[in-house]
């Protein structure tokens, strides 16, 4: 079970991560006021121990984040002990109970339609939806898979439990429920 699709997935052990863009490419993955979707396949090796954001950030699993060092800006899609969480500027926009267990692959998705709100899906089923919308803004921002970079230009808050991520995608549109299940 090294990969959801028979190839290779990324395993995060606390010393590795994937930084997608550098500081000179701040506009990459800016969500702003647009519609978007973030999706990934995840296989937890052990469960996160907190659902608290931002106070318990170090005990959650970062899936995809974009933010500035030492600033309450950007956004993050993360897995808590019992919840999937999407946050903007350190404010939880939406969270839904996930029911995930270890050693099983899950397809997790967060979508936003700027006119109607945000939704979280787990394995194609709608987990929760909310009309709460805050548009992310950035100063100097880094996009990361498996980590977050908010502390003096250093990567911080690594996924350190040996969990796996596969096929992380960011779309510039809201995927419909039928597109999520394809």
C-alpha angles and dihedrals in degrees: 000000000000092000137020091226104036097263125082130306128197114259116203117209103165098271102063135064140148118247105195104195137012129238092269090064101055094148094064110107093005104156098185112154095334131108115261148168130208116192137172143162111235135187114190118215090190132001123261111248102219141051092188119116128219096353094055098035093128090061097053130080115248111217102172127351140173121186149125127261112267094354133111094231139101125045143269139201110205145161120237130189093278104356143065107224134198114190134183121195090349091304117118105237096180138353131179135186109259108189090207123161133193126276095023127107116238131186108221124187137178118192133182130196105190092218099047112023145248133319135190122208129190117196090343096307120114107247099180143336135200137180091222110122128178117169114227119237129188143199105186107352138188126197115215140175114211095006144047127231112209106121119088095310092305124118110251138178099035122192097250108171102085094257120154133231125194134179099004108187135181115198128192091222139055108261112222120233090258090052090049090056096047 
